[in-house]
Amino acid sequence: MSGLATLATEPDHERDFRLLWIGSGISQLCGMSTVVAFPLLAAHTLGATIGEVGLITAAGYLPWLLLTLPAGVYSARLRPRTLLLLADLGRAVIVTMVPVLAATGHLALWHLYLSNVLVSCATVFYEIVYLSMPPRMLPKDKLVQGNVRLQMARAVSLAFGPTVAGFTVQVLGAESAPLLNTGGFVASATCNLLMRSTIESAAAPGRPAGLRSELAEAVRFVIRRPVILASIAGSAVGNCCFAAYEALVIIFLAEDVGVAPGTMGMLIGAVGIGALIGAFGAGHVSRRLGTARAVWIPAAVCAPAGLLLPLTCPGSGLFLFLSGALLSHAGFAVFTVGQATLVQLLTPSELLQRTVACVRFVSRGMLFVGGLVGGALGTLFGARLGLAVVMLLWIGAPLITASSRLRYWRDIPSLE
């Protein structure tokens, strides 16, 4: 009852931000069901090879490379809530088609590829709008806390989503498990429909018309702001290292350390727990250090803990992995909150969605690159040494961000 009372007494925009956060959080948590179910469907039901299964994940990254920049332009021409609702409903329909095709005996491997591509296309638009919403719905003194909530939703999905997905597959089977993802999208759409406020599109009269000129305007803006450019570069390095870590960690734990699958799941889940701890503490850290210092100092302090991961050995040595994963990912979660706040405060509202698109294009694109880098390092040096190289490079991410004049600021100045 207290939560409902709070919603009833809050200003519309703040109340609606809570609904946005809750809906998206449910959607992200339920979305892990397809991450687990699609590979199992491909391998066990459709007889796919390891390479074909890997292409399912790759298909999901492709729209981030091809669609992000145009989406930053076109998403600004619709009302944000309208676009979020269309994205949720579209993804719900697309995901539902997989269980329907499986139940009727018509499911083929290309359906999984196509589903991942189309869902990812809608997600590109959704995330660009979603990440531009906090400064349009919250007062400036609550912006950091708003970004903390968004990062916590992501961290919860990483920490607990695989477990929820695993039990769902176990109970419903891989063919029906994607329906949990559908339910998440429907919950997000319902929260959207419960919102009261009207937020107009970010399109501004008199700005350059046309995709190319509008993208060029956003790119020029970013290039001329060294602080934003350095933060994007730091985020790109961090995401590249995270994807390389993902490419190596399963092989490392299974073959080099020799842990059982159940233990492996617990160890990998420490990444999500670390991210959750970092997101939960990001607001407090920002208040103590200042919003600018919080962007890079916690990550710079915690990133060296990642060097404990390649030292992992059986028995009590597993605590090295737990400690390293918890600390390094907690620091990176604080960095993610700070970087989002930095971009939001330093970017004019009419440029924000296009600037977010530039940030996501680079950071998401580096996930694809990082997967290739991790595979190459594992092939050349083995999983343990490859993981050590990745963790060493990860230390550079916050230092790159601090190479700008950001390192002299206590707090991020905001546009008036």
Wavefront OBJ file of the C-alpha trace (Angstrom):
o trace
v 0.000 0.000 0.000
v 2.859 2.419 0.776
v 4.272 2.030 -2.746
v 0.866 2.818 -4.275
v 0.471 5.798 -1.982
v 3.858 7.117 -3.034
v 2.912 6.809 -6.692
v -0.305 8.680 -6.016
v 1.393 11.659 -4.316
v 4.462 12.069 -6.543
v 4.555 14.599 -9.410
v 3.453 12.939 -12.632
v 6.897 12.860 -14.248
v 8.592 11.284 -11.222
v 5.742 8.793 -10.802
v 5.975 7.911 -14.476
v 9.742 7.444 -14.244
v 9.127 4.841 -11.537
v 6.706 3.061 -13.838
v 9.263 3.186 -16.665
v 11.923 1.742 -14.376
v 9.669 -1.005 -13.005
v 8.395 -2.033 -16.439
v 11.820 -2.097 -18.017
v 13.272 -3.961 -15.034
v 10.662 -6.711 -15.349
v 11.269 -6.859 -19.096
v 15.042 -7.217 -18.688
v 14.701 -9.916 -16.028
v 12.244 -11.954 -18.114
v 14.313 -11.365 -21.238
v 16.983 -13.775 -20.011
v 14.595 -16.626 -20.832
v 15.326 -16.343 -24.557
v 19.062 -16.048 -23.886
v 18.900 -19.524 -22.343
v 16.069 -21.047 -24.395
v 17.122 -20.109 -27.942
v 20.527 -21.892 -27.838
v 18.875 -24.965 -26.301
v 16.174 -24.935 -28.971
v 18.794 -24.632 -31.678
v 21.043 -27.390 -30.341
v 18.584 -29.939 -28.974
v 15.474 -29.448 -31.099
v 16.929 -28.272 -34.413
v 20.292 -30.077 -34.288
v 22.388 -26.927 -34.800
v 26.188 -27.013 -34.624
v 28.168 -24.948 -32.099
v 28.930 -22.396 -34.813
v 25.259 -22.098 -35.751
v 24.296 -21.645 -32.109
v 26.907 -18.891 -31.764
v 25.344 -17.038 -34.679
v 22.149 -16.590 -32.642
v 24.012 -14.268 -30.262
v 25.864 -12.558 -33.106
v 22.549 -11.885 -34.860
v 21.401 -9.953 -31.806
v 24.417 -7.630 -31.965
v 24.121 -6.869 -35.686
v 21.378 -4.182 -35.456
v 23.481 -2.244 -32.960
v 26.127 -1.833 -35.627
v 23.753 -1.040 -38.488
v 20.771 0.728 -36.940
v 21.888 2.693 -33.877
v 22.900 5.950 -35.547
v 19.818 6.250 -37.796
v 17.644 5.280 -34.815
v 19.083 8.216 -32.866
v 17.707 10.568 -35.532
v 14.338 8.993 -36.247
v 13.474 8.175 -32.630
v 13.523 11.893 -31.849
v 10.642 12.472 -34.261
v 8.082 10.436 -32.308
v 6.752 10.930 -28.820
v 8.954 8.878 -26.477
v 6.109 6.965 -24.837
v 4.647 6.066 -28.238
v 7.946 4.653 -29.442
v 8.533 2.710 -26.206
v 5.051 1.209 -26.433
v 5.492 0.211 -30.084
v 8.859 -1.378 -29.282
v 7.445 -3.409 -26.385
v 4.396 -4.639 -28.302
v 6.462 -5.432 -31.390
v 8.974 -7.457 -29.387
v 6.174 -9.319 -27.608
v 4.645 -10.404 -30.928
v 8.018 -11.406 -32.427
v 9.083 -13.516 -29.438
v 5.665 -15.193 -29.189
v 5.997 -16.485 -32.745
v 8.813 -18.839 -31.710
v 6.707 -20.941 -29.262
v 3.837 -20.889 -31.766
v 6.068 -22.203 -34.565
v 7.592 -24.793 -32.224
v 4.148 -26.009 -31.112
v 2.979 -26.400 -34.729
v 6.163 -28.170 -35.814
v 7.260 -25.433 -38.228
v 10.178 -23.947 -36.271
v 13.431 -23.650 -38.235
v 16.848 -22.306 -37.273
v 16.436 -19.200 -39.411
v 13.380 -18.274 -37.341
v 15.615 -17.934 -34.274
v 18.091 -15.782 -36.204
v 15.316 -13.578 -37.563
v 13.639 -13.283 -34.161
v 16.866 -12.129 -32.507
v 17.534 -9.595 -35.268
v 14.022 -8.121 -35.195
v 13.850 -7.997 -31.394
v 17.250 -6.317 -31.338
v 16.071 -3.751 -33.932
v 13.187 -2.774 -31.649
v 15.522 -2.780 -28.626
v 17.860 -0.308 -30.334
v 15.025 2.232 -30.559
v 13.783 1.383 -27.067
v 17.142 1.858 -25.339
v 17.992 5.113 -27.096
v 14.700 6.625 -25.897
v 14.865 4.899 -22.499
v 18.338 6.294 -21.735
v 17.288 9.801 -22.755
v 14.273 9.826 -20.421
v 15.801 10.562 -16.961
v 16.650 14.247 -17.636
v 13.189 14.740 -19.168
v 11.312 13.184 -16.259
v 13.390 13.993 -13.167
v 14.707 17.187 -11.565
v 18.483 17.606 -11.796
v 19.048 16.808 -8.132
v 17.477 13.369 -8.676
v 19.163 12.541 -11.981
v 21.985 10.439 -10.512
v 19.511 8.416 -8.441
v 17.396 7.871 -11.558
v 20.394 6.476 -13.431
v 21.209 4.335 -10.405
v 17.766 2.755 -10.664
v 18.222 2.025 -14.363
v 21.591 0.398 -13.707
v 20.153 -1.611 -10.806
v 17.474 -3.016 -13.092
v 20.187 -4.169 -15.479
v 22.270 -5.612 -12.633
v 19.309 -7.566 -11.217
v 18.692 -9.138 -14.628
v 22.355 -10.173 -14.866
v 22.442 -11.512 -11.321
v 19.157 -13.393 -11.156
v 17.905 -13.599 -14.733
v 19.884 -16.749 -15.638
v 18.499 -18.559 -12.593
v 14.917 -17.522 -13.392
v 15.442 -18.505 -17.019
v 16.935 -21.867 -16.083
v 13.986 -22.829 -13.886
v 11.574 -21.603 -16.562
v 13.209 -23.818 -19.182
v 13.195 -26.714 -16.710
v 9.481 -26.307 -15.931
v 8.040 -25.194 -19.282
v 10.628 -26.577 -21.675
v 12.780 -24.603 -24.112
v 9.905 -24.376 -26.617
v 7.590 -22.491 -24.224
v 10.127 -20.600 -22.092
v 10.223 -17.548 -24.444
v 6.648 -16.810 -23.311
v 8.205 -15.476 -20.092
v 9.979 -12.894 -22.245
v 6.657 -12.045 -23.868
v 5.169 -11.494 -20.422
v 8.002 -9.102 -19.583
v 7.359 -6.992 -22.674
v 3.623 -6.919 -21.897
v 4.369 -5.799 -18.317
v 6.571 -2.999 -19.646
v 3.861 -1.901 -22.103
v 1.283 -1.930 -19.287
v 3.465 0.340 -17.145
v 3.732 2.681 -20.135
v -0.051 2.825 -20.477
v -0.382 3.681 -16.766
v 1.730 6.809 -17.172
v -0.022 10.176 -16.990
v 2.472 12.721 -18.298
v 2.871 13.761 -21.911
v 6.429 14.099 -23.166
v 6.783 15.590 -26.599
v 9.288 14.451 -29.211
v 12.788 15.891 -29.067
v 12.534 17.221 -32.610
v 13.219 20.936 -32.694
v 12.126 23.296 -35.468
v 14.906 24.843 -37.490
v 17.542 22.177 -36.962
v 19.162 20.566 -40.048
v 16.827 18.224 -41.911
v 17.841 14.825 -43.195
v 19.537 11.795 -41.688
v 23.070 12.631 -42.762
v 23.033 16.261 -41.611
v 21.431 15.425 -38.256
v 23.938 12.667 -37.568
v 26.757 14.994 -38.573
v 25.463 17.580 -36.097
v 25.547 15.041 -33.267
v 28.988 13.743 -34.235
v 30.379 17.300 -34.378
v 28.896 17.964 -30.945
v 30.598 14.903 -29.443
v 33.955 15.581 -31.122
v 33.987 19.141 -29.809
v 33.354 17.970 -26.226
v 36.559 16.179 -25.127
v 34.972 15.161 -21.814
v 32.128 13.311 -23.555
v 34.515 11.882 -26.146
v 36.836 10.541 -23.437
v 33.905 8.998 -21.559
v 32.748 7.242 -24.741
v 36.274 5.935 -25.337
v 36.489 4.633 -21.775
v 33.094 2.964 -22.095
v 34.156 1.397 -25.404
v 37.272 -0.132 -23.846
v 35.282 -1.362 -20.850
v 32.614 -3.015 -23.004
v 35.215 -4.558 -25.296
v 36.926 -6.104 -22.279
v 33.604 -7.305 -20.839
v 32.707 -9.102 -24.090
v 36.199 -10.611 -24.270
v 35.763 -11.781 -20.667
v 32.442 -13.415 -21.605
v 34.105 -15.198 -24.524
v 36.816 -16.658 -22.278
v 35.300 -17.222 -18.836
v 33.280 -20.404 -19.519
v 36.245 -22.201 -21.090
v 38.559 -20.901 -18.366
v 36.390 -22.117 -15.492
v 35.518 -25.439 -17.126
v 38.926 -26.464 -18.485
v 41.603 -24.503 -16.615
v 39.969 -24.498 -13.183
v 37.788 -27.597 -13.588
v 34.645 -26.425 -11.784
v 31.273 -28.167 -12.061
v 28.451 -26.474 -14.007
v 26.546 -25.568 -10.832
v 29.582 -23.907 -9.290
v 30.284 -22.184 -12.575
v 26.826 -20.627 -12.548
v 27.382 -19.301 -9.036
v 30.758 -17.816 -9.959
v 29.465 -16.158 -13.117
v 26.476 -14.833 -11.168
v 28.961 -12.932 -8.998
v 29.322 -10.527 -11.932
v 25.674 -9.543 -11.641
v 25.876 -9.332 -7.849
v 28.899 -7.042 -8.158
v 27.044 -4.863 -10.654
v 24.058 -4.734 -8.303
v 26.256 -3.671 -5.369
v 27.905 -1.002 -7.502
v 24.598 0.335 -8.792
v 23.099 0.373 -5.291
v 26.056 2.338 -3.924
v 26.515 4.698 -6.885
v 24.259 7.404 -5.459
v 26.101 7.425 -2.127
v 29.478 7.470 -3.897
v 28.392 10.414 -6.057
v 27.321 12.380 -2.993
v 30.612 11.701 -1.192
v 33.058 12.121 -4.075
v 31.073 14.404 -6.390
v 29.305 13.445 -9.594
v 32.394 13.983 -11.768
v 34.849 12.073 -9.576
v 32.371 9.220 -9.243
v 32.561 8.639 -13.006
v 36.134 7.352 -12.899
v 37.631 7.023 -9.389
v 35.626 3.969 -8.153
v 36.295 2.111 -11.417
v 39.995 3.004 -11.302
v 40.233 1.723 -7.724
v 38.248 -1.490 -8.300
v 39.403 -2.491 -11.800
v 42.776 -3.971 -10.647
v 40.791 -6.549 -8.633
v 39.992 -8.162 -11.983
v 43.573 -9.433 -12.071
v 42.514 -11.936 -9.379
v 40.331 -13.783 -11.910
v 43.108 -15.485 -13.912
v 44.731 -16.550 -10.611
v 41.684 -18.680 -9.775
v 42.400 -22.280 -8.828
v 40.273 -25.147 -7.412
v 39.115 -25.219 -3.807
v 39.616 -22.091 -1.738
v 41.151 -20.455 -4.810
v 37.627 -19.936 -6.143
v 37.315 -17.029 -3.710
v 39.829 -15.199 -5.899
v 37.322 -15.305 -8.748
v 34.440 -14.257 -6.503
v 36.384 -11.333 -5.035
v 37.730 -10.170 -8.378
v 34.365 -10.397 -10.140
v 32.471 -8.641 -7.344
v 34.897 -5.727 -7.003
v 35.733 -5.099 -10.659
v 32.115 -5.205 -11.820
v 30.932 -3.094 -8.881
v 33.368 -0.392 -9.954
v 32.278 -0.653 -13.571
v 28.607 -0.319 -12.549
v 29.383 2.976 -10.785
v 31.258 4.054 -13.924
v 28.209 3.222 -16.079
v 25.899 5.322 -13.895
v 28.348 8.225 -13.896
v 28.928 8.067 -17.647
v 25.194 8.173 -18.367
v 24.751 11.152 -16.033
v 27.711 12.924 -17.649
v 26.230 12.640 -21.153
v 22.766 13.687 -19.964
v 23.999 16.795 -18.126
v 26.374 18.025 -20.846
v 24.064 17.494 -23.839
v 21.235 19.838 -24.954
v 17.839 18.125 -24.916
v 17.361 18.404 -28.694
v 20.656 16.526 -29.235
v 20.359 14.002 -26.419
v 18.820 11.061 -28.283
v 21.280 11.404 -31.147
v 24.178 11.691 -28.704
v 22.958 8.610 -26.810
v 22.817 6.838 -30.169
v 26.464 7.739 -30.827
v 27.411 6.413 -27.388
v 25.467 3.162 -27.853
v 26.795 2.666 -31.376
v 30.368 2.700 -30.089
v 29.782 0.832 -26.823
v 27.503 -1.878 -28.246
v 29.639 -2.199 -31.345
v 32.628 -2.902 -29.123
v 30.775 -5.859 -27.607
v 30.952 -7.499 -31.026
v 34.642 -6.579 -31.348
v 35.351 -7.763 -27.814
v 33.926 -11.200 -28.545
v 36.345 -11.520 -31.462
v 39.234 -10.230 -29.335
v 38.497 -12.725 -26.560
v 38.377 -15.612 -29.013
v 41.658 -14.529 -30.592
v 43.410 -14.168 -27.226
v 42.150 -17.568 -26.122
v 43.393 -19.158 -29.340
v 46.827 -17.515 -29.127
v 47.578 -17.729 -25.408
v 44.990 -20.017 -23.827
v 42.036 -19.027 -21.664
v 43.969 -18.195 -18.476
v 46.606 -15.939 -20.028
v 44.031 -14.440 -22.403
v 41.826 -13.544 -19.416
v 44.827 -11.929 -17.703
v 45.433 -9.727 -20.755
v 41.763 -8.709 -20.815
v 41.714 -7.785 -17.123
v 44.908 -5.776 -17.547
v 43.393 -3.817 -20.433
v 40.212 -3.238 -18.400
v 42.210 -1.116 -15.937
v 42.701 1.423 -18.727
v 38.973 2.166 -19.231
v 38.466 4.639 -16.339
v 41.920 6.132 -16.901
v 41.002 6.977 -20.498
v 37.884 8.765 -19.251
v 39.977 10.653 -16.678
v 42.433 11.794 -19.376
v 40.072 14.708 -20.115
v 39.546 17.738 -17.873
v 36.954 15.641 -16.039
v 39.721 14.674 -13.608
v 39.831 18.274 -12.345
v 36.088 18.487 -11.650
v 34.308 17.544 -8.462
v 30.817 17.749 -9.975
v 29.558 17.660 -13.542
v 28.310 21.103 -14.614
v 24.814 21.074 -16.072
v 23.450 23.033 -19.009
v 21.093 25.802 -17.995
l 1 2 3 4 5 6 7 8 9 10 11 12 13 14 15 16 17 18 19 20 21 22 23 24 25 26 27 28 29 30 31 32 33 34 35 36 37 38 39 40 41 42 43 44 45 46 47 48 49 50 51 52 53 54 55 56 57 58 59 60 61 62 63 64 65 66 67 68 69 70 71 72 73 74 75 76 77 78 79 80 81 82 83 84 85 86 87 88 89 90 91 92 93 94 95 96 97 98 99 100 101 102 103 104 105 106 107 108 109 110 111 112 113 114 115 116 117 118 119 120 121 122 123 124 125 126 127 128 129 130 131 132 133 134 135 136 137 138 139 140 141 142 143 144 145 146 147 148 149 150 151 152 153 154 155 156 157 158 159 160 161 162 163 164 165 166 167 168 169 170 171 172 173 174 175 176 177 178 179 180 181 182 183 184 185 186 187 188 189 190 191 192 193 194 195 196 197 198 199 200 201 202 203 204 205 206 207 208 209 210 211 212 213 214 215 216 217 218 219 220 221 222 223 224 225 226 227 228 229 230 231 232 233 234 235 236 237 238 239 240 241 242 243 244 245 246 247 248 249 250 251 252 253 254 255 256 257 258 259 260 261 262 263 264 265 266 267 268 269 270 271 272 273 274 275 276 277 278 279 280 281 282 283 284 285 286 287 288 289 290 291 292 293 294 295 296 297 298 299 300 301 302 303 304 305 306 307 308 309 310 311 312 313 314 315 316 317 318 319 320 321 322 323 324 325 326 327 328 329 330 331 332 333 334 335 336 337 338 339 340 341 342 343 344 345 346 347 348 349 350 351 352 353 354 355 356 357 358 359 360 361 362 363 364 365 366 367 368 369 370 371 372 373 374 375 376 377 378 379 380 381 382 383 384 385 386 387 388 389 390 391 392 393 394 395 396 397 398 399 400 401 402 403 404 405 406 407 408 409 410 411 412 413 414 415 416
